[in-house]
Amino acid sequence: MSGPFAAPAAALGLQVLQRDWLSANQTLFAACDAAPATVVDTGHARHAAHTVALLDHALGGAPLQQVLNTHLHSDHCGGNAALQARWAVQTRVPAATHAVAAQWDEDRLSYRAAGQHCPRFAVDGALPPDGQVRLGPATWQVLAAPGHDPDAVLLFEPQTRTLIAGDALWQDRLAVIFPELLDQPGFAATRATLDRIEQLAPRWVIPGHGAPFEDVAEALARSRSRLAAFEADARRHARHAARALLMFHLLELGDEDTAVLARWIQTTPLFVAMARQLGAHDLAGWAQGLLAGLCDDGLAIRVGPRLRPASQG
């Protein structure tokens, strides 16, 4: 790893495998004394074979022994099943989602509501808030991070002040606050998590998406500004979320017939809930507007009757 984060990364025995907006980053720790070789978050199922290959290369052929998840959205745990098939790993998830993951309740895990795919995986243990976990040569604190996901956790190493933030803090954006899309409180919890991150005073942040960064004050200011705008107008948050989640679905598929996409929007519970929040009574017209918006903003391209992400060319 090069750049200013290279020294703390080496001291902590970790590598950051930066991915994209479909697969979350992986933070990989080499085995050290009694601490097992561990990866934090595993990306999306669409990229699972690539994730296995990346980890195999990074480990130099040594076995992966443990998987930890900051939360159970499909872009953070979609590779769990593939890693379990490749290695004899122990998988630990946030304590609040341990039971629903063990039972594989897709409604409570949000996969059915959001229309997202995540292969079932085994759960071996929990990450309790205010607990600790040994990773590499250091002991990391496990801290609750509700907001984007009510059950998410952060991992913080106090000596180097390094934070594995999941989706609680990004450098330039604010993640969708899922509870608010289902008329449940989430804005206040998000603000409290940002406050807790500020109190930790991290020197480095490894976000769920994007490169590690150190300008934490600026990232917090951006997140708080965006959050204040959403708190002032919850409909703005719903519009942002609908667009972001539709783009995520298109990245998940690669490309799709526009009529199929429109039907998916109209039948996916989370989108129906967002339409209700926005007062969109004509679901078909709203769906067409969302699809057109991706094209108008250069995020997607129509090729005949199909739509594909612009990043695919």
Phi, psi and omega in degrees: 000132181251174178092181186295339180277355186299317183294309178296326178297317179295320180296329182267358180065037184235158170232140174257118176264097184284128183250235184215207183266359171262315177256126174294159176299155169248134172251116188250130177248130173289154174298142181210113183054241182272354181278125183284158172298123192225142171241136175259115182071152193225009176079191184265153181300328180300330182255015190298318181297321178292321178299315178301315181295318179298315182291320178301316179294314183296329180275354179063032179090351176289154183283143167284139185242340186211143173239130172241142177240132175290327173196174191251036168286153191296337179277354180250340182229009182293342177267357183305312184298318181294322178291324176294327177288331183275321184227160175275076185262151169264133185244125181238135183235164177308139187304323183292341180250005184299312184293316183290328176289319179298322178277345184054059176272097187291339175289310181286337176278353175081356184295318180290318181296322183270355181066036183248157183253131173213118179297143180294141178225160179279149178241128184250341183191176185239156173250095183284138174303144182068017172266190179222155177216136179272121179229122185060222183272003188237160174257126183254140175277142175256122186232137177296142181220061182292158179142266175310313172228129186295342185251008185291159175230158170252158171238127185229131177252110192286337183288313176268353182056051179256133183242124168267107195265351188056229179255017179284332179211122171250169183285320189238352187225172173240131181291154174303139181258093193301319181304324182296334180287343180248025177060033174244151183293137178211337182296315182296320179294323177298316179297320180295323178293320176298320177297320181293321177298318178299320179294327177292333181054057181294146175274326180226144174236128170259104183277167176294332180220136182099173184282154171303145182218163181239350178277072187290322181299317180292319178297318178296319180298317179297315181297317180293323178296316179294320179297318179299321178295321178291320178296324180288335182210092182298334178294327176298319177296317180296320178296316178299315183295318181300316179294314182295318183286329174293318178295321177300316180297321179293320175297323179297320183277327187094307169196161184199154174296135185295327178294322177294318178298318180297319178294321179299315179301316185287344184244358180272121189306320182294323178289323176298320178295318179294320177300320178297317178300325184271358181070026181271095183280335177267088184299321181296315179294321178297317180298315179297323178295321177296316180295317179296324181297321178298321179289316181300327182268006176077014180272337181221158182233135173274130174235096188063230180276002187252159178238140177218155178299139180297332181296343177274356177083000000 
